[in-house]
Amino acid sequence: MDTERRARTPGEAAEVSLVALVSELDRCLEELVQARARAEKLLQERRAGRAWLDLVTGEARPLIVERISTVLASLSAAGHVWRRDQAAALQAEDVSINRIAALFGVTRQRISALLKE
């Protein structure tokens, strides 16, 4: 049976989510390295006297701001899945919702909402 489709324990789901998060972090790091390199080049060009309009209109796609937006959105999504699955795994280990909330630095209502998803 396909491992992605079979029923998982909360602990197994959290592990799968953590693997996906690590993979997404690696991808985002590469995106950010590329965005930083492009930002350094733009900064050099700006300090050499080029106008902002020339810099922005001459910038290759994806733009720095597009890379950053993509990274933020993908990390938010992967982080949410990991947080939800980790909360479920902790609950399966008989950790109270209040304790999970304290560990995550959020309200118990937020943990309850996560666990209901």
TORPA-4810 file (N, C-alpha, C, O; in nm, 3 decimals):
<nodes>
NODE_1_0.084_-0.119_0.000_0.000_0.000_0.000_0.089_0.125_0.000_0.194_0.125_0.063_M
NODE_2_0.049_0.228_-0.068_0.123_0.353_-0.077_0.139_0.414_0.062_0.041_0.433_0.134_D
NODE_3_0.265_0.444_0.100_0.291_0.495_0.235_0.231_0.633_0.258_0.200_0.668_0.372_T
NODE_4_0.212_0.711_0.153_0.152_0.843_0.170_0.002_0.832_0.195_-0.057_0.923_0.254_E
NODE_5_-0.061_0.723_0.152_-0.206_0.713_0.161_-0.252_0.622_0.275_-0.368_0.628_0.314_R
NODE_6_-0.163_0.540_0.329_-0.206_0.450_0.437_-0.228_0.530_0.565_-0.173_0.638_0.584_R
NODE_7_-0.309_0.473_0.652_-0.334_0.539_0.781_-0.205_0.542_0.861_-0.131_0.444_0.863_A
NODE_8_-0.179_0.653_0.926_-0.059_0.670_1.007_-0.097_0.699_1.151_-0.205_0.750_1.179_R
NODE_9_-0.006_0.664_1.239_-0.023_0.709_1.377_0.013_0.857_1.379_0.079_0.906_1.288_T
NODE_10_-0.031_0.928_1.482_0.009_1.069_1.491_0.161_1.087_1.492_0.212_1.183_1.434_P
NODE_11_0.233_0.997_1.556_0.379_1.007_1.557_0.439_0.990_1.419_0.533_1.060_1.383_G
NODE_12_0.385_0.896_1.342_0.434_0.876_1.205_0.401_0.996_1.117_0.484_1.038_1.035_E
NODE_13_0.282_1.050_1.133_0.244_1.169_1.054_0.335_1.286_1.087_0.376_1.360_0.998_A
NODE_14_0.368_1.302_1.216_0.458_1.411_1.255_0.596_1.391_1.193_0.659_1.488_1.150_A
NODE_15_0.643_1.267_1.188_0.774_1.242_1.128_0.774_1.273_0.979_0.868_1.332_0.927_E
NODE_16_0.668_1.233_0.909_0.655_1.264_0.767_0.652_1.415_0.746_0.716_1.467_0.654_V
NODE_17_0.578_1.486_0.831_0.571_1.632_0.821_0.706_1.697_0.848_0.742_1.795_0.784_S
NODE_18_0.780_1.642_0.943_0.912_1.697_0.974_1.009_1.675_0.858_1.088_1.764_0.827_L
NODE_19_1.003_1.559_0.794_1.086_1.533_0.676_1.051_1.634_0.566_1.140_1.689_0.501_V
NODE_20_0.922_1.657_0.545_0.879_1.753_0.443_0.925_1.895_0.479_0.964_1.971_0.392_A
NODE_21_0.920_1.929_0.608_0.966_2.060_0.651_1.115_2.078_0.627_1.158_2.183_0.580_L
NODE_22_1.194_1.977_0.658_1.339_1.984_0.633_1.365_2.003_0.484_1.450_2.084_0.446_V
NODE_23_1.294_1.930_0.402_1.309_1.944_0.257_1.272_2.085_0.211_1.341_2.144_0.127_S
NODE_24_1.164_2.138_0.265_1.121_2.273_0.227_1.220_2.377_0.277_1.246_2.475_0.208_E
NODE_25_1.274_2.358_0.395_1.376_2.449_0.446_1.498_2.451_0.354_1.552_2.558_0.326_L
NODE_26_1.540_2.334_0.308_1.654_2.328_0.216_1.624_2.403_0.087_1.708_2.478_0.036_D
NODE_27_1.503_2.384_0.033_1.465_2.453_-0.091_1.461_2.603_-0.068_1.507_2.680_-0.152_R
NODE_28_1.406_2.645_0.045_1.396_2.787_0.075_1.532_2.850_0.099_1.556_2.964_0.060_C
NODE_29_1.622_2.776_0.162_1.757_2.828_0.179_1.822_2.858_0.045_1.887_2.961_0.028_L
NODE_30_1.805_2.769_-0.050_1.861_2.792_-0.184_1.798_2.914_-0.249_1.867_2.995_-0.310_E
NODE_31_1.666_2.928_-0.235_1.597_3.046_-0.289_1.652_3.174_-0.225_1.675_3.273_-0.294_E
NODE_32_1.672_3.171_-0.095_1.721_3.289_-0.024_1.866_3.321_-0.059_1.904_3.438_-0.066_L
NODE_33_1.947_3.219_-0.081_2.086_3.240_-0.124_2.085_3.312_-0.260_2.162_3.405_-0.282_V
NODE_34_1.998_3.266_-0.349_1.989_3.330_-0.481_1.935_3.472_-0.469_1.983_3.562_-0.538_Q
NODE_35_1.837_3.493_-0.383_1.782_3.627_-0.363_1.888_3.720_-0.304_1.898_3.836_-0.344_A
NODE_36_1.966_3.670_-0.211_2.072_3.752_-0.149_2.178_3.791_-0.252_2.222_3.906_-0.256_R
NODE_37_2.217_3.696_-0.334_2.317_3.725_-0.438_2.265_3.833_-0.532_2.338_3.924_-0.571_A
NODE_38_2.139_3.821_-0.569_2.079_3.922_-0.659_2.069_4.056_-0.589_2.093_4.160_-0.651_R
NODE_39_2.035_4.057_-0.461_2.026_4.182_-0.385_2.163_4.249_-0.375_2.173_4.371_-0.386_A
NODE_40_2.267_4.171_-0.354_2.403_4.227_-0.350_2.439_4.292_-0.483_2.499_4.399_-0.487_E
NODE_41_2.402_4.225_-0.592_2.430_4.280_-0.725_2.353_4.410_-0.747_2.409_4.507_-0.799_K
NODE_42_2.226_4.412_-0.707_2.147_4.536_-0.721_2.207_4.648_-0.637_2.212_4.762_-0.681_L
NODE_43_2.252_4.615_-0.518_2.312_4.715_-0.431_2.437_4.774_-0.494_2.459_4.895_-0.489_L
NODE_44_2.520_4.689_-0.552_2.640_4.737_-0.620_2.604_4.828_-0.737_2.666_4.933_-0.756_Q
NODE_45_2.504_4.787_-0.814_2.462_4.867_-0.928_2.404_5.001_-0.883_2.429_5.105_-0.945_E
NODE_46_2.327_4.999_-0.775_2.269_5.124_-0.722_2.379_5.217_-0.674_2.375_5.337_-0.700_R
NODE_47_2.477_5.162_-0.605_2.588_5.244_-0.555_2.675_5.296_-0.669_2.749_5.393_-0.653_R
NODE_48_2.666_5.230_-0.784_2.739_5.277_-0.902_2.662_5.386_-0.976_2.710_5.439_-1.076_A
NODE_49_2.543_5.419_-0.926_2.471_5.531_-0.983_2.350_5.497_-1.068_2.287_5.588_-1.122_G
NODE_50_2.315_5.370_-1.081_2.197_5.335_-1.162_2.069_5.377_-1.090_2.060_5.369_-0.968_R
NODE_51_1.972_5.420_-1.167_1.842_5.462_-1.113_1.761_5.340_-1.069_1.775_5.231_-1.124_A
NODE_52_1.675_5.360_-0.969_1.591_5.252_-0.920_1.504_5.193_-1.030_1.490_5.071_-1.039_W
NODE_53_1.447_5.278_-1.114_1.361_5.228_-1.220_1.439_5.137_-1.314_1.389_5.033_-1.356_L
NODE_54_1.560_5.175_-1.347_1.643_5.091_-1.433_1.673_4.957_-1.366_1.669_4.852_-1.430_D
NODE_55_1.702_4.962_-1.238_1.732_4.839_-1.164_1.612_4.745_-1.160_1.625_4.626_-1.186_L
NODE_56_1.497_4.801_-1.127_1.377_4.717_-1.111_1.330_4.663_-1.246_1.296_4.545_-1.257_V
NODE_57_1.330_4.747_-1.348_1.282_4.701_-1.478_1.382_4.606_-1.544_1.345_4.527_-1.631_T
NODE_58_1.508_4.614_-1.504_1.609_4.525_-1.561_1.629_4.396_-1.483_1.703_4.308_-1.527_G
NODE_59_1.563_4.384_-1.368_1.581_4.266_-1.284_1.515_4.144_-1.347_1.400_4.150_-1.393_E
NODE_60_1.588_4.034_-1.349_1.535_3.909_-1.405_1.433_3.847_-1.309_1.442_3.864_-1.188_A
NODE_61_1.338_3.776_-1.365_1.238_3.704_-1.287_1.297_3.571_-1.241_1.378_3.512_-1.312_R
NODE_62_1.258_3.523_-1.126_1.172_3.590_-1.031_1.244_3.704_-0.960_1.362_3.695_-0.929_P
NODE_63_1.169_3.810_-0.936_1.223_3.925_-0.864_1.259_3.884_-0.721_1.210_3.784_-0.670_L
NODE_64_1.345_3.962_-0.660_1.383_3.934_-0.521_1.258_3.927_-0.434_1.243_3.835_-0.354_I
NODE_65_1.169_4.023_-0.449_1.048_4.025_-0.365_0.959_3.903_-0.393_0.892_3.854_-0.303_V
NODE_66_0.959_3.856_-0.517_0.882_3.736_-0.549_0.941_3.613_-0.481_0.868_3.529_-0.428_E
NODE_67_1.074_3.603_-0.482_1.140_3.491_-0.414_1.108_3.492_-0.265_1.077_3.388_-0.206_R
NODE_68_1.116_3.609_-0.206_1.089_3.621_-0.062_0.944_3.584_-0.032_0.917_3.511_0.064_I
NODE_69_0.851_3.632_-0.111_0.709_3.599_-0.091_0.684_3.450_-0.105_0.609_3.391_-0.027_S
NODE_70_0.747_3.388_-0.203_0.733_3.244_-0.224_0.788_3.166_-0.106_0.725_3.071_-0.058_T
NODE_71_0.905_3.207_-0.057_0.967_3.140_0.058_0.877_3.153_0.181_0.854_3.054_0.250_V
NODE_72_0.828_3.272_0.208_0.744_3.293_0.325_0.617_3.208_0.318_0.576_3.148_0.418_L
NODE_73_0.554_3.204_0.201_0.431_3.127_0.186_0.456_2.977_0.202_0.380_2.907_0.268_A
NODE_74_0.564_2.928_0.141_0.590_2.784_0.149_0.633_2.742_0.289_0.595_2.635_0.335_S
NODE_75_0.710_2.826_0.358_0.747_2.795_0.496_0.626_2.800_0.588_0.614_2.720_0.680_L
NODE_76_0.537_2.894_0.563_0.416_2.903_0.643_0.332_2.776_0.627_0.283_2.721_0.726_S
NODE_77_0.316_2.731_0.505_0.236_2.610_0.480_0.302_2.486_0.541_0.235_2.408_0.610_A
NODE_78_0.431_2.467_0.516_0.500_2.349_0.570_0.507_2.355_0.722_0.494_2.253_0.790_A
NODE_79_0.528_2.474_0.776_0.534_2.491_0.920_0.400_2.463_0.985_0.395_2.406_1.095_G
NODE_80_0.293_2.501_0.919_0.159_2.476_0.972_0.131_2.326_0.981_0.082_2.278_1.083_H
NODE_81_0.162_2.253_0.875_0.140_2.108_0.875_0.223_2.042_0.985_0.173_1.956_1.057_V
NODE_82_0.349_2.083_0.996_0.437_2.028_1.100_0.382_2.058_1.239_0.378_1.970_1.325_W
NODE_83_0.340_2.182_1.262_0.287_2.222_1.392_0.163_2.141_1.427_0.148_2.093_1.540_R
NODE_84_0.073_2.124_1.330_-0.049_2.048_1.352_-0.018_1.902_1.384_-0.071_1.846_1.480_R
NODE_85_0.069_1.841_1.303_0.102_1.701_1.324_0.182_1.679_1.452_0.166_1.577_1.519_D
NODE_86_0.268_1.774_1.485_0.344_1.762_1.609_0.250_1.774_1.730_0.266_1.700_1.827_Q
NODE_87_0.153_1.864_1.724_0.056_1.877_1.832_-0.024_1.748_1.848_-0.049_1.703_1.960_A
NODE_88_-0.064_1.688_1.737_-0.138_1.562_1.743_-0.052_1.450_1.801_-0.101_1.368_1.879_A
NODE_89_0.075_1.447_1.764_0.166_1.345_1.818_0.184_1.363_1.968_0.186_1.265_2.043_A
NODE_90_0.197_1.487_2.012_0.210_1.513_2.156_0.082_1.473_2.230_0.088_1.415_2.338_L
NODE_91_-0.033_1.505_2.171_-0.159_1.468_2.233_-0.171_1.315_2.242_-0.222_1.263_2.341_Q
NODE_92_-0.126_1.245_2.138_-0.129_1.099_2.138_-0.039_1.040_2.248_-0.059_0.927_2.291_A
NODE_93_0.060_1.119_2.291_0.148_1.078_2.401_0.094_1.128_2.535_0.166_1.132_2.634_E
NODE_94_-0.034_1.165_2.536_-0.104_1.209_2.657_-0.052_1.340_2.715_-0.061_1.363_2.836_D
NODE_95_0.002_1.426_2.629_0.041_1.560_2.672_-0.086_1.646_2.664_-0.158_1.641_2.565_V
NODE_96_-0.112_1.722_2.767_-0.235_1.802_2.772_-0.230_1.916_2.670_-0.123_1.961_2.629_S
NODE_97_-0.348_1.961_2.632_-0.358_2.074_2.539_-0.293_2.197_2.601_-0.227_2.274_2.531_I
NODE_98_-0.311_2.217_2.731_-0.248_2.331_2.798_-0.096_2.323_2.790_-0.030_2.424_2.766_N
NODE_99_-0.042_2.205_2.809_0.104_2.188_2.803_0.155_2.209_2.660_0.258_2.273_2.640_R
NODE_100_0.083_2.156_2.562_0.121_2.176_2.422_0.119_2.324_2.388_0.210_2.375_2.323_I
NODE_101_0.015_2.393_2.433_0.004_2.538_2.409_0.124_2.611_2.469_0.181_2.700_2.407_A
NODE_102_0.161_2.572_2.590_0.277_2.635_2.655_0.405_2.606_2.577_0.488_2.695_2.560_A
NODE_103_0.421_2.483_2.530_0.540_2.447_2.453_0.548_2.526_2.322_0.657_2.567_2.280_L
NODE_104_0.434_2.547_2.260_0.429_2.616_2.130_0.422_2.768_2.146_0.441_2.841_2.049_F
NODE_105_0.395_2.815_2.267_0.384_2.959_2.289_0.258_3.020_2.231_0.257_3.135_2.187_G
NODE_106_0.150_2.942_2.232_0.021_2.990_2.181_-0.086_2.958_2.285_-0.058_2.898_2.389_V
NODE_107_-0.209_2.998_2.255_-0.319_2.970_2.347_-0.367_2.827_2.332_-0.341_2.761_2.232_T
NODE_108_-0.437_2.780_2.435_-0.494_2.645_2.428_-0.601_2.640_2.319_-0.622_2.535_2.258_R
NODE_109_-0.669_2.753_2.293_-0.768_2.759_2.187_-0.704_2.735_2.051_-0.762_2.669_1.965_Q
NODE_110_-0.583_2.789_2.033_-0.513_2.769_1.905_-0.477_2.622_1.887_-0.488_2.569_1.776_R
NODE_111_-0.433_2.557_1.994_-0.401_2.415_1.985_-0.526_2.333_1.958_-0.524_2.240_1.878_I
NODE_112_-0.635_2.367_2.025_-0.760_2.298_2.001_-0.803_2.309_1.855_-0.847_2.212_1.794_S
NODE_113_-0.789_2.430_1.800_-0.824_2.450_1.659_-0.733_2.368_1.568_-0.779_2.308_1.471_A
NODE_114_-0.603_2.364_1.599_-0.509_2.284_1.520_-0.549_2.137_1.520_-0.549_2.071_1.416_L
NODE_115_-0.583_2.088_1.638_-0.615_1.945_1.652_-0.748_1.908_1.587_-0.772_1.791_1.558_L
NODE_116_-0.834_2.005_1.564_-0.962_1.979_1.500_-0.951_1.972_1.349_-1.043_1.925_1.282_K
NODE_117_-0.840_2.019_1.294_-0.824_2.022_1.148_-0.819_1.881_1.090_-0.806_1.865_0.969_E
</nodes>
